[in-house]
Amino acid sequence: STTVSSSSTIFDSVCEYIITGNELAGKIISLSTHNFHIVTRPTMISNSKRYERNSLFFCVGFILRQSEDPRPFRPILSRWADALMKLEVDHQFLSSTSTPSSSSSSSSVVLQ
């Protein structure tokens, strides 16, 4: 229960940096707080025909111990976001209502 409360407090204090507007899409965001580094990359895909709100916005990231250097994770984060964007554009990987089993088999492709 204390862990959940602590996690909620941390998220509440940084959510505006994780859930950003489209002006930061495609940029790496890095912040340090509560003995952690939080490194994220918001991504936006515009397509007025496919998405109800004309675009799909998602964010991928890492939470690292503050003792870890976040710089080596930035290129990994960019490749991960780019791979998810390509999977979404080509196969509706993120927006599809497919079953979890088909999504989990696709996620192994992303991780290879």
C-alpha positions in Angstrom: 0.0 0.0 0.0 2.9 2.4 0.8 4.5 1.6 -2.5 1.3 2.4 -4.4 0.9 5.6 -2.6 4.5 6.6 -3.2 4.2 5.7 -6.9 1.1 7.8 -7.2 2.8 10.8 -5.5 5.8 10.5 -7.9 3.6 10.2 -10.9 1.5 13.2 -9.8 4.6 15.3 -9.5 6.0 14.5 -12.9 2.9 13.6 -15.1 3.0 17.0 -16.9 6.5 16.1 -18.2 5.4 12.6 -19.2 2.0 13.4 -20.7 3.0 16.3 -22.8 1.4 18.2 -25.6 2.3 17.7 -29.2 5.0 20.5 -29.1 7.4 18.0 -27.5 6.6 15.0 -29.8 9.7 13.4 -31.1 11.9 14.9 -28.5 13.7 13.1 -25.6 12.5 14.4 -22.2 14.8 13.6 -19.3 14.1 14.6 -15.7 15.5 13.5 -12.3 13.3 13.4 -9.2 12.7 11.2 -6.2 16.0 9.3 -6.7 15.0 8.3 -10.2 15.8 9.4 -13.8 12.7 9.4 -16.0 13.5 9.4 -19.7 10.6 9.6 -22.1 9.9 10.2 -25.8 6.4 11.4 -26.7 5.4 10.5 -30.3 2.5 11.7 -32.4 1.1 10.1 -35.6 -1.3 12.4 -37.6 -4.0 10.8 -39.7 -7.4 12.4 -39.8 -9.0 9.4 -41.5 -7.7 6.8 -39.1 -7.9 8.5 -35.7 -11.1 10.0 -34.2 -9.1 13.0 -32.9 -7.0 13.3 -36.1 -3.9 11.9 -34.4 -2.5 9.2 -32.1 -0.3 10.3 -29.3 1.8 7.9 -27.2 4.8 8.0 -25.0 7.5 5.4 -24.3 10.0 5.7 -21.5 12.4 4.3 -18.9 12.5 4.9 -15.2 16.1 4.4 -13.9 17.8 4.6 -10.6 19.4 7.9 -10.1 22.8 6.1 -9.9 22.4 5.0 -13.6 23.5 7.2 -16.4 20.4 7.9 -18.6 22.4 8.9 -21.7 23.0 5.4 -23.1 19.2 4.8 -23.0 18.3 7.7 -25.3 19.1 6.0 -28.6 17.3 2.8 -27.4 14.3 4.9 -26.5 14.3 6.6 -29.9 14.6 3.3 -31.8 11.8 1.8 -29.6 9.5 4.8 -30.3 10.3 4.7 -34.0 9.6 0.9 -34.1 6.2 1.4 -32.4 5.3 4.2 -34.7 6.1 2.0 -37.8 4.1 -0.9 -36.3 1.2 1.5 -35.7 1.4 3.0 -39.2 1.7 -0.3 -41.0 -0.4 -2.6 -38.8 -2.4 -0.4 -36.3 -0.3 -2.1 -33.5 -1.3 0.4 -30.8 -4.8 1.4 -31.8 -6.1 -2.0 -32.9 -8.7 -3.8 -30.7 -7.0 -7.1 -31.4 -6.6 -9.8 -28.8 -3.7 -9.6 -26.3 -2.2 -12.8 -27.7 -1.7 -11.3 -31.2 -0.3 -8.1 -29.7 2.2 -10.0 -27.4 3.5 -12.0 -30.4 4.0 -8.7 -32.3 5.8 -7.2 -29.3 8.6 -9.8 -29.5 9.4 -8.4 -33.0 9.8 -5.0 -31.5 12.2 -6.3 -28.9 14.5 -8.2 -31.2 
